[in-house]
Amino acid sequence: MTKTSTLPGREQIIRRIWRLANAGAGDAVKLACFPPEEWQGTEKLNLDALTEFKRGSNGVVELKFVDRGRLLERLLDTVDHSGEEQVDRFLQAMEEQGG
């Protein structure tokens, strides 16, 4: 049985980029403030903007987030005509890889 997944449409991609560009860091900071043994309910946290989380043996925590400037540049490219062509090429390449 083959699992069929549908690729997101252009509007969904634009909305997702916009949400990522505006995602808050508050939940990631909350996560960093508590030791792992107290991480109950983490599935309710909004960690979309978090790209990397490291906790060193010395207790130092390092958080990395999406590059908002780069996302906004991508969004601008996507909503103008040339961006539309880029999204179409991306979706075509994804279909070719998956199919």
Buried (B, 14 or more C-beta within 10 A) or exposed (E): EEEEEEEBEBEEBBEBBBEBBEBEBEBBEEBBEEEEEEEEEEEEBEBBBBEEEEBEEEEEEEBEBBEEEEBBEBBEBBBEEEBBEBBEEBBEEEEEEEE
